[in-house]
Amino acid sequence: MVDKEISTLATALLERVEDLAKGMAARIRAGSRDYQYDVVPEDELAEACRIHLGNALRALTGQAPLDTEAATRIGRRRALQNVPLPAVMTAYRIGVKYFWEAVVAEATSNSLVGSDKLVAAASAMWVIQDGITEAMVSGYHDAVAQRLLASDQECSALVEALLEGRSMDVDALWSAAEALGVPRNGPFTVVAAEVPQIGRQALPEVAALLSRRGIRSAWRLRPDLQLGIVYLRSPRALDDLLGVLRQHAERRVGVSPSYDDLYGTGDALRFAKVAMRGGDAESRAVTVFDDSLVAVAAAGAPDVMARVAAHVLGPIEALPVDERELMLDTLDAWFSCGGSAEEAAKSLYVHPNTVRMRLRRIAERTGRSITDPRGIAELSLALRAVRQTPKPPSPESTPVE
């Protein structure tokens, strides 16, 4: 229940609401110059003050319950006008102070309420203002969320258009670059990351992670891949990008060669996908196209390389599972160590002679010499093709002695 004296005070103020609204708007305008509030037109600000004052005073008179819908609409409006929320909150604080001064002045000049009632009026007024402010903030956040969603959808559509290599005129390409927050000219690179499952990001929050390192990027999630266009503003940017990818990747990731024109994004995507397939199946390998030519060559024509692998490594693949994996791991380590049996032995925790013995067995079974360049090239390509192909579950075999 509203006290009769407070109701009388509020009613008296309600009769002067137009003048009070103009005075409040002027006070807000004068006190908010450092908070970018000048973007709000004067008549609009005065109208917002009139609405808030009217709602608050009617609630104090007991004539009507507090209407917060208007505050919600005004909050949305300020967000659309790009007024920072701290600036809006500053304006509301100035407005509340002005309102309280008007209440005190009216009570003092007309002796409508005593000091005890004025305290009660203050308590009621702050409750009302809290309700108005909360509604405004809620509307502001709703508008920001909707704008971010729309921006994300627009960005996603533009990324998709570039990745698909759709025909775009110069103006459209400039607009796409501006919307994505990247310059018109590169260098750029495309990242293709295998998703763990449909609808799940392969690289969660990757745009934010790269942004912290000063790297601009735009991303698109497809059912099987997460794709990104990354602006490499400095030579170090590629190293920073690879560091983030290696730290956060859950499955295979491919990185295209760099390119300078956004028109080349479609071709770069093709190279990124080939590089991704160049990594070992079901691994977290990050494969850079230009740095992994054997791997991308093997991944570039999967059907052809499957036949090459079967022809070259068929005798190894026919071994029991454990023995086959032992041979392939040894060959893989030997290639990774630049053909050094000693270094391969260290990585496998065996004696160098054990590595040499296994390599001789591989050469005997495949008919490819590990000293002949052609034989080495064929073994290398076949091995990459085998590693890149997911294997179906196999029954356990007898351990190799």
N, C-alpha and C positions, 0 to 999 in steps of 0.2 A: 504494500500500500504506500502511495506517495503522500508525504505530509502536506497538509493544506497550505502551509506557509511557503513551502518549497514550490508547490504547484502554482501559487500566485506569483512568485518570483519568476518562474519559467514562462508563465503566460505573458508577463510584462515584457520579457526579453523577446518572446516570439513575435510580438507586435513590431519589433524593430529589426527583424531578422535580415531584411534586405540591406540595411545600413551596416549591421554587424558583419554580414558576409563580405561587403566591400572593404571594411576595415581589416578584417582577417586576411583577405587576399593581399591587401597592400602590405601588411605586416610580414606575411610569408614571402612575398616578392622581395622585400627589403632584406630579410634575414636569410635568403637562400641563394644569393648571387654566386656564392662560392660553391654551390652544389648543383649547378647545371639545371636549375629549375626554370630558366627563361624559355625553354622550349614549349612550355605550357602556355597557350594564349590567355590573355588577361580575362576575357569574358568566360572562358572555360574554368579557370581557377576560381573566379568569383561564384560561378554556378555550383562548383563542387563544395565550396565553403557554405553556400546557402543550403545545399542538401544536407550536409553533415550537421550544421547548426539546427536546422529544422527537425531532423530526426532526433537529435539529442534533447532538444527542448520539449518536443512532444512527448518523449519518453519521461522526462522529468515532471511534466504536467499530469501524467497518467492518462492522457488522451489516447495513446496508441502504444503498442509494444515497439521496441527498437527494431527498425528496418535495416538489416545489414546488407541486403542485396545491392543497394546503391553503392555502398563502400566496396563491395566485391567488383562491381562494374568499373568503378574509378581506379581500383588497383590494376585491373586488366588494362585499362586505358593508359596508365602511366608506364606500364611495361612495354606496350606497343609504341609509346613515344620515346622509348629508350632512356627514360629517366632512371638513373641508378636508384636501387631500393634505399640506400642510406640517405639519398637526397629526399626521397618521399617521406621517410621516417622523420627527417629533420623538419620538413614542412608540417607534418602532423604535430610534432612537439611544439612548434611555434604557434600553430593554430589552437592547441589545447591551452597553452599559456594565455593566449589572447582571450579565449572563451572564459577561463577562470577569472581573469581580470574584469571582464564584462559582468560576470555574476557578482563579484565582490562590489564593484562600483554601483550596480543597481541596488544591491541589498543595503549599501551604506547610504546612498543618496535618498532612498525612499523609506528607509527603516522598515522594510518588509519582513525581515527575519532577524532573529537574534543570533548571537555568535554560536550558540549550540546548534541551532538549525543550519547555520552556514557550514558547520563541520559535517553535518549529515548530508547537506547538499553536495559538498566536495566528495564525500564517499560515493554517493550515487552517481555523480558526474564521472568519476574515474572508472567506475564499473561500465558505464555506457561507452566511454571513450575506448576502453579496452576492447569491447565488443566490436566497435567500428574499426579500430586499428587491426584487429585479428582478421576481420573480413577483408579489409583492404590488402593485407599481406597475402592472404589465401588467393585472392583474385590475381594479384601480381605474379605469384609463383605459378599459378595455372597457365597464365598467358605466356610466361617464359618457357614452361615445359612444352606447350603447344608449338611455340615458335621453334624451339630446338628440335622437336620431332619433325616439323615441316622442313627445317634446314637439313636435318639428317637424311630425310627422304629425297630431297632435291639433290643433295650431294651424292647419295647412293645412285640415283638415276644418271647423273652426269658421269660418274665413274664407270657405270655399266656401259654407257654410250661410247666412252673412250676405249674401254677394254674390248668392246665388240668391233671397234674400228668403223663405227658408223660415219657416214659422210656428214661433215660439219663445215659450214662456211667459216671464214675468218672471224666474223663477229661472234658467231656461236662459240668458237674455240676460245676467244678472248673471254667471253662470259663464263665459260666452263672453268677456265683457269682462275678467274676472280672468285667464283663461288667456291672452288676447292681450296682457295688460299695459297695457290702456287703461281709462279711466274709463267709467262707464255712460253719461254724457252728454258731448256734444262741446264745441266743434265738431270735426267730422271732415270729411275729404274722401276721395274714391276716386280712385285713379290707375289708368289703363288704358294699358299700353305695348305696342306692336306688337313681337313677337319677331322677331329676324333669321331664325330658322329653327326648325322644330319641336323642342321640348325644350331650346332654348337661352334663357337668361334675357336679357331686354331690358335689365335694370338689375342687373348682378351686384353682390352685396353691398350692395344699396341699404338694407336694414334697418340694417346696421352703419354705413353712411355717415350716415344720418339720426340714428342714436342718438348719434353723436359730437357732434351739434348739439342734443342734448336733445329729439329728436323721436321719439316712439314710433310704431311702425307694424307691420303684419302683412301678409304677402304670400302669394299663391297663383299658381303657374305653370300655365297652361293651354296646350294645343298652339299656339294662335295669339296668346295675350295673357299678359302678366304683370300681375297685378292686386294692388293694395294698398289697405288701409284705414289712413289716417294721422290721428293725433290732433293737432289744431292747438291746442296749449295756450296760444299767445299770438299776437297779430297778426303778429309777426315770423316766426312759424313757417312761414307760407305762402311768404314770400319765400325763406326758407332751403330749403324743399322745392323750389321752382322752380329755385333755383340748383343744387341737386344734380341734378335731372332734366335740366336743360339741359347740364350738364357731362358727364353719363354716358350720356345716351340714344343709342341706335344707330339707332332708327327713330322713328316718330311716337308722341307721348305725349299723352294727354288727362287733364285734371284737372276733376273735377266741382265744382259749387257746394258750399259748405260746408253741413253739416246737423248737427243737435244730437242726434238719437236714432238709436241703432244700428238700430232698426227700418227706418230710411230708407235703409239701405245698398244694397238692391236697386235702388231708383229712382236713387240717386246713380251706381251703376255704369252705368246706361243713359245718363245725361248724360255720364259720363266717356268712354264709347265714342263717343258722337256728337262730343264735343270732339276726340277723337283723330282721327276721320275728317275733321275740319275742317282738319287740317294738310295741307300739300302732300304728294301721294303720293311715297313713297320718300325723304322728307326726315327730318330729326331735329327737326322742329318740336314744341315743347311748347305745346299750346293749352289755355288756361283757359276753361272754358265761359262764365263771366260776362263775360270780357274780350274775347270773339271771337264776338259774336252773329251777325254776317253769316256767318262760317265755319260755325258750328254750325247755323244755319238752312239753309244749303246742304247740310250733311251729314245733316240730320235725315230727309230723304226722298230718298235717292239716285236712285230711279227717276224721281221727279217732276222733280228738278233736272237730271237728264240730258236730259230733254225740253226743259226751259227753256234749258239751255245750247245744245242743238242749234238751238233756235228763234232765240235771240238772237245767238249767236256762230257759227252755222253758216257764214256767209259768210267769216268769218276762218279757221275751221277748214279751209275748202276751199282756202286758199292753200298754196303750196309750204311745206314744213316750216320752212325757215329764216325765211321771211317771216312765217309764222304765229307762230313763237316770238318774233320781233322785235316784232310788234304786241302780243301778249299780255304780254310782259315790260314794254313801255312802259306799257300800261294798268295793270298790277300796280304798277309803280313810282309812277305818278301817284296811284293810290288810297292807297298806303302813305305818300305825302308829302302827304296831305291835299288833293289837287287842285291842287298847286303845280307848274306846268311847270318853274319854275326849280330847285326842289329835286329833282324827278324827273330833270332833265337832269344834275345833279351825280352822282346815284347811278348813272346810265347812262353817264356820261362823254361826253355829247353836248351840243350847243347847245340852249338852250330852244326855239328855233324848230323844231328837228328833232322835239322831243317834240310840239309843237303840230301840226306837219304830220302826224305819225303818228296823233294823236288825231282829226284831221279825217278821215283815211282810215277810221279805225274807225267814226266816226259815219256816214260816207257808206255804208259797206258794211253796217252793221247797222241803219241807220235809227233809231239811238238817239242823242239829243242829249246831249252831255256838260255841258250847262248846265241841262237839264231834270231835276228831282229824280227823276221816275219813270224816265227813261232811265238816269240814273246808278245807281239802285237795281237795275234789271234787269241792267245791265252788271256791277255788282259781284257780284250773286248768280250770274250765269252764269259769271263768271271763277272764283269760288271753286269752283263745281261742276267746271269743267274742271281746275283745279289739283289737286283732290282725287281725280281719277280716274286710275289708272295707265294709261299709254299703251303700246300694243304697239310693238315696234321698227318704225320706218318707214325706207324707203329714203331715202338722202340726196338732197336737192334742190339745185337750182342756187342759189348764194349770191345774196343780194339786193345790188344795187349801192347 
